[in-house]
Amino acid sequence: MSSLDERICGVASDVLNVPVQDLSRDSSPETVLTWDSVAHLTLVLAVEQELGIRFDVEELDRMTTVGDLADAAGRHLDGA
């Protein structure tokens, strides 16, 4: 996992209230019991705050795993 993946997992661990070692790039609402629609929005906002970025509304539906969230965050950090 990249350092960005690790940061996203750390934020997800805090927001979703699960041990960080239980999360991976493949973690999703289907694999994390506490990840519901409200938790998803909270997670997105927490990642935005942590990284100082702002996701587009259209991106929200495409971010269905921790890996998707990390990839989207990486695009914003790279200025794409």
N, C-alpha and C positions, 0 to 999 in steps of 0.2 A: 504494500500500500504506500502511496505517496504521502508526503507530509500534509498535503491538502486533504486527502482522504482521511488521514488521522484526525485533522482538525474537525472535519465534518462529522466523523464518528463521535468525537468528544462532545460536540454540540448536541448531536442526536441522543447520545447517552444521557445528557442532562435533561433534555426536553422530554424524552420518551421514558425516562426513569428506568433504564435498563443498563446492566454492566457494559462498559465499552467493549470488552472482549467478546461479548455476544453479538456484536455488530460487524458487518462486512459490507463491501460494495453491493452485494446482492440483497441486503436487508431491505424489506419493503413492508407495506401495511399487511401483507399476507403472512409475513414471518415474525412480525413484532406486534404482540397483542395490544399494546398501548398506543399504536399508531393508527389513529382514526382521522377523520377530516379536520377536526379542530387541532389535533396534535400536528397534523401536516402543515397547517397555516402557521402555527406557533414555531415549528421547526424552520420553515422558510424564513420567517421574520428573524429568528435567532441567528441563522446563518448570514443573512443580510447584515445584521448588526455586528456580528463577529468579524466579518470580512470587509465591511464598509462598501458593500455593493447593493444594487437594487435589481431584482429580477423583473422581467416583463410578465404581465398577466398571462400571456400565451404560454410561457414556460411552465407555469404551475402544473398543468395537466400532464406535461411530458416528464416531470420529475417523480417517477414512481419507485425509485430505489435510492439508497444512499449514494450509489455510484452515479446515477443520473444527476443527483443534486451536486455532487462534487464536480462532475463534468461541466454542468451549467455554470457553476461558480468559477471554474477554471477559465471558461470562455470570457466571463466578465473581467476577471483579473488580468487576462491577457489582452483585454481591450477589443475583443472580437465582437 
